[in-house]
Amino acid sequence: MKIILTGGSGFIGSNLVKYLNLNKISNIIIIDYFDNEKKLKNLINLKFRELISPERFLKDYSKSSEKFDAFIHNGAISNTQIHDKKYMNYHNLFLSKNYFEYAKKNCDKFIYASSASVYGNEKKGKTNPLNAYANSKLLFDQFILNQIKKGGKFNIIGLRYFNVY
């Protein structure tokens, strides 16, 4: 099995790598920023094929025809205190759209993390993002829904996390 995983050095991602390793899966490309020593410690003793930055992945793999079983997109800037929409949309919307376009051509399925923060303080399932993070997640959810409406045979799974820990 061959997997691409964004956010692989974070809490969720590194535990997913650990789970995959326990199931004898190590052909994993981890896309993440490796400027955080604490997060990199999460990868100690884990087996994976490659650790690559998002920009390097898009550059090196954009024309690749290598096939993967799944693209699991957990990576995001999740700090709700960042108010810079341009920064947030680059990391959580632009990169996500590019990952999706890559996965559509090269992967059997695309699994991505969204967030319950898109609801804000609303009740009855309405969305009302209260910060740049939540807004970027909602915009990507809407992008995916538009892709589904366009049709085509592609497996997409969106996970709207509430609290992870």
N, C-alpha and C positions, 0 to 999 in steps of 0.2 A: 504494500500500500504506500502511495506517495501523497504527501500532504504539504500544503503551504499554510503557514500560520502567522498571522500578524499579532503583534503584542505578546510574543512568545516568552519574553523575559519578565513579564508582569505576573501578578498573583494568579489570575485565571489561566493565562497562557502557559506558564511554567507548570502548573498543576495538570493541564491538559497534556503537555509533553510527557510528564511523568506517567500519566495514565496510558498514553500511547506506547511509551517504552515498556511498561508492564505487560502490554499486549503485543510485544515484539515488533513494534513499529518505530523505526528510527530514520526512515527516509523522509525527513521533515526539513523544509526550508523555513527558517524563522525570520520574519521581517520585523525589525524593531530598531529603535535607536539604542546604541550601546554607550551612551554618555552617562549612564546612571550605574555606578558600581554596585549599589545595593541590589538593583534589579538583576544585574548580571550574575550575582551570587546565586540567584534562583536557578540558574542553569547548570550549576556545578553538579557533576555526576549524571547529567542527562545526556542522552544520545540524540544527535540530529545531524543532518547533512551540512547545513550552512546557516550562518547568521549574517544577515544583510540589511542594510538600511532601506527604507522605503524608496528613496530616490534612486539608489543603486539598483534595486530590484526592477523598478520600472524601466531603467535604462538598459540593464543587461538582459532582461527577460522579455522585453516588449515585442521582440520579433521571434521569440522562441516558439517552437512547435511542440515542445515537451509536454506530455500529458500527465495530469495529476488526478487522483481520485477525489480530492476535496480541497477547496480554498476556504479556510476558516479565518474569518476576519474579526478578531477581538481587539485589535489595536485602536486606540483613540486617545485624544487628549481629554481626560475626564475631569479635569479641574474645573469645578463650577464657578470658581472665583476669577477665572480669566474672562474678561469682558471684550477682548479684541476679536470681533466677529471674523475679520479677514484671516487671522491666525487660526482660529477655530475651524473655519470653513475649509481652509487649506488642508488641515490634518484630518478632519472628520467627514468632509464632503468630497473635496477634489480627489484626495488619495483613494477614498472608498470607491468613487465612481471608476477610477482607473483600475483598481483591483477587480471590480465587477466585470469590466470590459475584458480584462485579461482572463478571468475565470470563465467567462462565457465561451471563450474560444478554446481554453486549455484544460478545463476541469469538469468533472462529472457533476459536482454540486458546489454551491456557494452558500456558506453558513456565516451569518453575520450577527454581531451584537448590536442591539439597539438599547434603549434605556426607557424605563418607566418615567424618567424625568420629563418626557415629552408631554405628560399629562398636567404637570404643574400642580395647581390646587383644584383642578376641575374634578367634577364627579361625573359618573355615568360614561366614562370612557372618552370624553372629549379631550382634545389636545390643547394645551396652553403653555408652551415652553416659557420658563421664567428666566433663562440665562442663555448665553451663547452656546454652551455645551448642548443643552436640551434642544435648542433650535437647530443646531447642526445635525443632531441625530434625527429629528423630525424631517428635515429636508432630505436626508438620505433615505429614510423610510418611504417618503413620497416618491423619490426617484425610483426606488425598487418597485413600488406599486405601479408606476407608469410603465416600467419594463415588462411587468407581468401582463398588463393590459395590452401591450403590443403583441403578445403571443410568443410563440416559439417554445421549443422543448428544452427547458433548462430547470434544474432543481435548485430552488432558492428556499432557504430556511432563515427566517429572522427571529432572533431571540430578544425579547424586550426584558432585560434584567431589571429587577426591582432592587433588592439588596443582595450583594454577593457574599459578604463575609458573615 
